[in-house]
Amino acid sequence: MAEPSTSSENFELWFGKPLAKLMDDEHSGFAVVMIVFPILERYLRATSGAEPNSPQFNQALLGVLPELKDTKNANLFWAIFRHGILHNVALSRETHGLSSIKPIVEVWPNGKVWMNPNCFAERVLDTIRNDFTRFERGVPLPQPKQVFEGTPGTPSYTSYWGTGMPPRGGKP
């Protein structure tokens, strides 16, 4: 297995490729969103230089999701989806939801917010791919390492690149 040589290649292997597989499954919306929000948060922190729900952060969020229209909606969206899904693994059924038939994000006048997980993931991934230098700012992405198991030169010797995790079933 060849070692990925750049952070952008690692990004594709670790996030882009797995997300593409998940987005093919109509039941994986929560999983898609749970992966994408931390990626988006990293990008928005680098873009704004600010903490979530600050005015600068909300402006950066509007740059990625102009459909939110204003900072009030940006703040509402972040609180509902980022905190609801990542902290509670839930959304209020009465007021918010995920749907593959909705636009990327839709804020109703009554405060109900809908999001299309796949459209959201595609927008975030495309934004980062087009501005990867900004995404890389701050904490560096992990660098792949070779992990050895067994004794070199023996039949049981294996080597893994990337995150050090062998594919399902334990064999590379």
N, C-alpha and C positions, 0 to 999 in steps of 0.2 A: 504494500500500500504506500503510495507516495505521500510525502509530508506536504500539507498545504503551506504555501510560502508567504501569503499575505493575510492581513487581518480581514480584508474584504472577502477573500476566498473562504476563510474560516467562518465569517458571518453567513455566507451562503450555505456552507455545509452544516452549520449548527442551527441556523434559524430559517433561512430562505427555503431550503430543500425540505426540511421537516414540516414547515408550515404549509407548503404546497401540497404535501400528502394529506395533511389534516383537513385542508380546505376542500378536498375531494369528498369528504365524509360529511353528509348533511347534519349529523348529530354532534359535530365537534366544535360548535360555535364557542362554547365556554372555554374549551382548551385553547382555541386559537386566540381568543381575547386575553386569556391568562398569560400567554407567551408574549403577545404583542405589547401589552401595556408597559412592562418594565423596559422594553426596547425603546418605546416611544418616550418614556420618562427620561431615560438616559439622553436621548437626542434633544428633548426640550430643555433639560437642565443645561446642556452644552450650548444650545442656541441662545437661551435667555440669560444664563448665568445666575438663575434664581431658583428658589424652591417652588414646588407645586402650589397652585392656587394663589400665587403672588401675581400682581398685575403684569409683570414682565413674562412670567411663565404662561399666563393665560393668553397674552399676545402671541407668543410663540406657538401655542396650541391652535390659535386661530389661523396662523400661517399654514398649518398642516390641514386643519379642518375648517375652512372658511364658511362651510355650511352652518356652523354654530352661530354665526352672525355677530355676536357680541361677547364681551367678557363675562357677563352674567351667565349666559348659556355655557360658555367654556368652563366656568367654575362649577356649574350644575352638572355638566357632562362628566367632568373629572371626578367629582364626589360620588356620583351615582355608579359609574362604571368601574373606575379604577379601584375605588375603595370598596364598593359593593362586591365586586367579583374577586378581587385579590384578598380581601380581608374576611369576607363572609361566604364566598363561593355561592353567592345568591344575588338576585335582584328582586325588588318589590314587584310582585305580579300585578299589583293594582296600578302602578305608575310608570313602569319602565320595561323594556324588553329587547331581546335580540331576535332578528328576523332576517331570513335570506331574501325576502321579497320587498324589504324596505330599502330606501336609498342609504348611502353610507351612514348618515346620521340625520335624525329628524327630531326637532324639538317642537312640541305642540304648544299652543298658547296656554293650556292648562298645566304646563310643566311636565307632561309625560314626554319621555325621551326614548326613542327607538334607535337601534344601531344594527347595521348589517355587518356581522363579524368578518366575512371574507372581503368585502369592499374596504372595510377599515384596515384589515391586515395588508391588503394590496397597496393602499395609499401610504401607510407607514413604511412598508418595505421599499416602495418606490422613492419616497422622500429621502430615506436614509441612503439608498443606493446612489442617488443623485447628489448627495452631500455627505459622503462617507467620512471625509476629513473632519468635519464637525462632530460626527458621531464618535470618532475615535478620541476626541479630547477627554481629558480627565483620567479616570481609572483605565489603565490599559486592558485590552481584551486578553484573556489567557493565551499563552503561546503553547502550541502542541508540543508534547514531549513523547519520547519513545519510552514505553514501559516494558520491561522484560519479565517474563515468567519462565521459570525452569532454569536449566543450565545451558548456556550457549553451546551449540554443537550437538545437543541431544534431540531426539525426535519430539520431545514434549516442549521444546523451546518455542515460545511465540513472542511476537513483538506487535504492539499496538501504537498507532499514531492518533493524534487528536486528543480527545478528552480522556483517553485511557480506558474507555469502555469497549469491550468486545461486542460485536453484534449479538442479537438475541440468539441463544443457543450456545454461547461461549466460544465460538470459533470465528476467526477473522474471515 
